[in-house]
Amino acid sequence: DGVRLIDGQRLIDDQSRPIAVDEKMLVADAIGDAAEDRLAGGYMVWEKASFNRQVETAEIAVVLEGELSLSVGGKTLTGKPGDMIYFPKGAAVEYSTPSKVKLACINCIG
């Protein structure tokens, strides 16, 4: 289906392709595409809700607070704070949260 959940803590713990910065911070190169150069960013916040959505353009979301459940192609993924999720263009996704969730989102445009 192309949707990928990146476990933020495991990415840091496993030091998967890390770049150390001033020995106090870690920047880990998890996903990206140099061909996609037009981006927009924003936040999504909702409480005790569920909805279906077809992704119009490739996007990346980072779970900032709460828990996010995603149903994609018969599989369920659960994102927790620090996790990153890649959504390819055209993916059909059901989003839900049992409580409240806050995401930072980066979308390709134009």
N, C-alpha and C positions, 0 to 999 in steps of 0.2 A: 504493500500500500504506500510505501515511501515515508510515512510518518515515523519520526524517530524521537524517542525520549532519551535525553542525556541526563544521567544521574549526576547532578552537580557535585555532591560530596565525593562520590566515587571518582569522578574526574580529577578532583584535587588530590584525594588520598592515593590514587594509583599513579599520580603524576604523569598522566598521559600527554605526551608532547608539551610539557610545561615550559614556560618562559619566566624565569625568576626576575623580579623587579625590586631593587633595593632590599632584597632579602626579607621583606616584611609582607610581600604580596605575591600572589601567583596568578598569572594570566595563562589560561589553558586554551589552546586552539582546538575547539571541538568541531565546529561545522562552519562552512562558508563557501562562497562561490564568487570568484573575482569577476565573472562575467555579469553579475547582478550589481549594477552600480547606482541604481536609483532606489533609495530606501525612505520609508516613513516610520516613525515610532510613536507609540502611545501606550496607554494602560487600559486594561479591562478589569472591572470589579463587579461581582455579582454575588447574591446571597440565596442559598437554598433554591437553585434554579437548574433547569435542564433545557437544552435547545439543540437543534440540528443545524448544521451549516456546511455548505460546500465552499472550500477555500478558493478564492478568486485569483490570488497571486501567491507565490511562495512566501512563507513567513516563518519567523522564529518567535517563540514565546518563552519567557522565563517566569516561573512561579515565584512570586515574592512573598505571599502569605497564603495560608490555608492549604487546601487539598483540591486538586483538579482531577476528575475522572474523565477519560476519553474513551469512546467506543469507536473502533475503526476496523472495518472488515472482519467483524466477529470477535475481535480481541479487545480487551480492556486494559488501558494503561493508566497508571496513577502517578500524577506529578505532585511533588512536595516542594517546599521552599528550597530554592537553589537549583532545581531541575530545569533543563532546557528542552524544548520540544520543537522539532522541525516539521512543518506542514508543507508538503509539495502542492503546487497548483492543481486544483481539481479534486483534492481529497475530500471525501464525504465523512464528516466527523460529528459525533454526538458529544456535546460538552455537558458536564454536570458537576455539582458540588453539594455535599450534604450540609455544608455550613456556609462559609464565606471564602471567596478566593480573589486574589489580586494578582494580575499578570502584567508584565512589561512585554510589549509586542513590537516586533520590527517587521515591516511588510515591504515587499518589492512593489514599486509603482511604475506605471507607464512603460 
